[in-house]
Amino acid sequence: MTVGTPISRLWPAAAPEPLDDAALTALYGRADRPHLRVNFVTSVDGAVAVDGYSAGLSGQSDKRVFGLLRMLCDALVVAAGTLRHEGYRAVRLSPERRAWRRRNGLAEYPTLVVVSGSLRLDPTLAAFADAPVRPVVLTRADAVAPPGLAEVADLVRCGTDRVDLAAGLAELRRRGYDQLLCEGGPRLFGALTAADLVDEVCLTVAPLLTGAGPGRITAGEPSPVRHLPLRHVLAADGVLLLRYARD
């Protein structure tokens, strides 16, 4: 049984009853082709964090969708800086969500993929050392791995002066990771956008004004404007959960 703040659908067709996890899973779903989904939470004025961390923006409804999106993906992509700063642990799921994955022919856990140009990573971090499946690290050709990292993760070298994200994603898909979920950070989101690799954005808007100072959900070099149609609008106790995706 679904527990927590009720989530309702406002658009494209308002639903009279709150959405249970089965309905939410059907709404977000898995694409029928290779697909990169980005998931972020922001304040009304566009901040990516409160007091330096995204947790200050997140609530029950956002965490519920956050968990469902992890259940739906083949691999979870995150920048090394976000992994360190947000204190990522091993990617694990509840027994119910693992059972859903088994019923749908998926591996019991999604694979963690870390993007790191410098390989400044600690192999003893729980995200690596306690991972239920071996993580993958996308890095540059000449980056020097710290002792022990190759023992706990597969190093995929793509690009020379920076990580070639298109080549990295192609390698992930060669390994069978067609449905990718990216949780940031902002510079990775900006780089994926610049490379025209983003198929979908799931954006939670928290009813908060943070004022000037915090960074925004995307950063980096400018890139062309691209149209991304709105697919649905959900609401939960003043929080908006928006989904945008390519045609």
C-alpha positions as CSV (number, residue, x, y, z in Angstrom):
1,M,0.0,0.0,0.0
2,T,1.3,3.5,-0.9
3,V,2.2,5.6,2.1
4,G,3.0,9.3,2.4
5,T,1.8,12.6,0.9
6,P,-0.9,11.9,-1.7
7,I,0.2,12.8,-5.3
8,S,-2.5,14.0,-7.7
9,R,-2.4,14.5,-11.5
10,L,-3.4,18.0,-12.6
11,W,-2.5,17.8,-16.4
12,P,-3.1,16.7,-19.1
13,A,-6.2,15.2,-17.5
14,A,-6.9,15.7,-13.9
15,A,-7.3,12.5,-11.9
16,P,-10.0,12.4,-9.3
17,E,-8.0,10.0,-7.0
18,P,-4.5,10.2,-5.7
19,L,-2.0,8.2,-7.7
20,D,-0.6,5.0,-6.1
21,D,2.8,3.6,-7.0
22,A,1.5,1.5,-9.8
23,A,-0.1,4.5,-11.5
24,L,3.1,6.6,-11.0
25,T,5.2,3.8,-12.4
26,A,2.9,3.7,-15.5
27,L,3.1,7.5,-15.9
28,Y,6.9,7.6,-15.8
29,G,7.5,4.2,-17.4
30,R,10.5,3.0,-19.4
31,A,11.0,4.2,-23.0
32,D,10.9,1.9,-25.9
33,R,14.3,3.0,-27.1
34,P,17.6,4.1,-25.5
35,H,16.8,7.0,-23.2
36,L,18.5,9.5,-20.9
37,R,16.3,10.9,-18.1
38,V,17.5,13.7,-15.8
39,N,16.0,14.2,-12.4
40,F,16.3,17.4,-10.4
41,V,14.6,19.3,-7.6
42,T,14.6,23.1,-7.5
43,S,13.1,26.0,-5.5
44,V,10.6,28.3,-7.1
45,D,13.4,30.7,-7.9
46,G,15.6,28.0,-9.4
47,A,18.0,27.1,-6.6
48,V,19.6,23.6,-6.7
49,A,20.3,23.5,-3.0
50,V,19.5,24.9,0.5
51,D,22.6,25.4,2.7
52,G,24.6,23.6,0.1
53,Y,22.6,20.4,-0.2
54,S,19.6,19.3,-2.3
55,A,18.0,17.6,0.7
56,G,16.8,21.0,1.9
57,L,14.5,21.1,-1.2
58,S,13.3,17.5,-1.1
59,G,10.1,16.2,0.6
60,Q,8.1,13.1,0.8
61,S,6.6,13.3,-2.7
62,D,9.9,14.1,-4.4
63,K,11.6,11.2,-2.5
64,R,8.8,8.9,-3.6
65,V,9.2,9.7,-7.3
66,F,13.0,9.7,-6.8
67,G,12.8,6.1,-5.7
68,L,10.5,5.0,-8.5
69,L,12.8,6.6,-11.1
70,R,15.7,4.6,-9.7
71,M,13.6,1.4,-9.9
72,L,12.8,2.1,-13.6
73,C,16.4,2.7,-14.8
74,D,19.1,0.3,-15.9
75,A,21.9,2.6,-14.7
76,L,22.1,5.7,-12.4
77,V,24.5,8.3,-13.7
78,V,26.0,10.9,-11.3
79,A,29.0,13.3,-11.4
80,A,31.9,12.6,-9.0
81,G,31.5,15.9,-7.3
82,T,27.8,15.3,-6.6
83,L,28.6,11.7,-5.4
84,R,31.1,13.1,-2.9
85,H,29.2,16.2,-1.8
86,E,25.8,14.6,-1.4
87,G,27.3,11.6,0.4
88,Y,26.0,8.9,-2.0
89,R,25.7,5.4,-0.6
90,A,25.4,2.2,-2.5
91,V,22.4,2.1,-4.8
92,R,19.9,-0.2,-3.2
93,L,16.2,-0.7,-3.5
94,S,13.4,-1.9,-1.3
95,P,12.3,-5.6,-1.5
96,E,9.1,-4.5,-3.3
97,R,11.0,-2.5,-5.9
98,R,13.6,-5.3,-6.5
99,A,10.6,-7.7,-7.0
100,W,9.1,-5.3,-9.6
101,R,12.4,-5.3,-11.5
102,R,12.6,-9.1,-11.4
103,R,9.1,-9.4,-12.7
104,N,9.9,-7.1,-15.5
105,G,13.1,-8.9,-16.6
106,L,15.6,-6.4,-15.1
107,A,18.6,-6.8,-13.0
108,E,17.7,-6.7,-9.3
109,Y,19.6,-3.4,-8.9
110,P,20.5,-0.6,-11.3
111,T,24.2,0.0,-11.9
112,L,25.9,3.1,-10.5
113,V,27.8,5.1,-13.2
114,V,30.1,7.9,-12.0
115,V,31.5,10.5,-14.3
116,S,34.9,11.7,-13.3
117,G,37.5,13.5,-15.4
118,S,40.1,13.4,-12.7
119,L,39.4,10.1,-11.0
120,R,39.6,11.8,-7.6
121,L,37.5,9.1,-6.1
122,D,37.9,7.1,-2.9
123,P,37.4,3.4,-3.5
124,T,36.4,2.9,0.2
125,L,33.3,5.0,-0.2
126,A,30.1,3.0,0.4
127,A,28.9,3.8,-3.1
128,F,31.8,1.6,-4.3
129,A,32.7,-0.7,-1.5
130,D,29.1,-1.6,-0.6
131,A,27.7,-1.7,-4.1
132,P,25.4,-4.7,-4.8
133,V,26.6,-4.6,-8.5
134,R,30.0,-3.4,-9.7
135,P,29.8,0.4,-10.5
136,V,31.2,1.9,-13.7
137,V,33.3,5.1,-13.9
138,L,33.5,7.1,-17.1
139,T,36.8,9.0,-17.3
140,R,39.5,10.5,-19.5
141,A,42.1,8.5,-21.3
142,D,45.0,9.8,-19.3
143,A,43.4,10.1,-15.8
144,V,45.4,8.3,-13.1
145,A,43.3,6.0,-10.9
146,P,43.9,5.9,-7.2
147,P,45.0,2.6,-5.7
148,G,42.1,0.2,-5.3
149,L,39.6,1.9,-7.6
150,A,40.0,-0.6,-10.4
151,E,39.3,-3.4,-7.9
152,V,35.8,-2.0,-7.1
153,A,34.7,-0.4,-10.4
154,D,35.0,-0.8,-14.1
155,L,37.0,2.2,-15.6
156,V,35.7,3.2,-19.0
157,R,38.1,5.7,-20.7
158,C,36.5,8.0,-23.3
159,G,37.9,11.3,-24.4
160,T,41.3,13.0,-24.0
161,D,41.0,16.5,-22.5
162,R,37.5,15.8,-21.0
163,V,35.1,12.9,-20.7
164,D,33.4,12.3,-24.1
165,L,29.9,11.8,-22.8
166,A,28.5,10.6,-26.1
167,A,31.1,7.9,-26.3
168,G,30.6,7.0,-22.7
169,L,26.8,6.7,-23.1
170,A,27.3,4.6,-26.2
171,E,29.5,2.2,-24.2
172,L,26.9,2.0,-21.4
173,R,24.3,1.1,-24.0
174,R,26.6,-1.5,-25.5
175,R,26.6,-3.1,-22.0
176,G,22.8,-3.2,-22.0
177,Y,22.1,0.0,-20.0
178,D,19.5,1.5,-22.3
179,Q,17.5,3.4,-19.7
180,L,19.7,5.9,-18.0
181,L,18.8,8.2,-15.1
182,C,21.1,11.1,-14.3
183,E,20.9,12.8,-10.9
184,G,23.4,15.6,-11.7
185,G,25.1,17.7,-10.7
186,P,24.6,20.9,-12.6
187,R,27.8,20.8,-14.7
188,L,27.0,17.2,-15.8
189,F,23.5,18.3,-16.7
190,G,24.9,21.3,-18.7
191,A,27.4,19.1,-20.5
192,L,24.8,16.5,-21.4
193,T,22.5,19.2,-22.7
194,A,25.3,20.8,-24.7
195,A,26.0,17.3,-26.3
196,D,22.2,17.0,-27.1
197,L,22.0,13.8,-25.1
198,V,19.1,14.7,-22.8
199,D,15.8,13.0,-23.7
200,E,13.8,13.8,-20.6
201,V,13.8,16.1,-17.6
202,C,11.8,15.3,-14.4
203,L,11.7,18.5,-12.3
204,T,10.3,18.9,-8.8
205,V,9.5,22.5,-7.9
206,A,9.5,23.0,-4.1
207,P,7.4,25.8,-2.8
208,L,10.4,27.8,-1.4
209,L,12.1,31.0,-2.2
210,T,15.8,30.7,-1.4
211,G,17.0,34.2,-2.6
212,A,20.3,35.0,-4.3
213,G,23.3,32.8,-3.8
214,P,22.6,29.1,-4.5
215,G,23.6,27.7,-7.9
216,R,21.1,26.6,-10.5
217,I,20.3,23.1,-11.8
218,T,22.5,23.5,-14.8
219,A,25.9,25.0,-15.3
220,G,28.8,25.1,-17.8
221,E,29.2,26.4,-21.4
222,P,26.2,27.9,-23.3
223,S,24.4,25.5,-25.7
224,P,21.6,25.9,-28.3
225,V,18.0,26.2,-27.0
226,R,16.0,23.0,-27.5
227,H,12.3,22.4,-27.3
228,L,11.2,19.9,-24.6
229,P,7.5,19.3,-24.5
230,L,5.6,19.1,-21.2
231,R,4.2,15.6,-20.6
232,H,2.5,15.8,-17.2
233,V,2.0,17.9,-14.1
234,L,1.6,16.3,-10.7
235,A,1.0,18.0,-7.4
236,A,1.5,17.1,-3.7
237,D,0.9,19.5,-0.9
238,G,2.1,22.5,-2.8
239,V,5.0,20.7,-4.6
240,L,4.9,20.4,-8.4
241,L,6.3,17.3,-10.1
242,L,6.9,18.1,-13.8
243,R,7.9,15.8,-16.6
244,Y,9.3,17.0,-19.9
245,A,10.3,14.7,-22.7
246,R,11.3,14.7,-26.4
247,D,8.7,13.6,-29.0
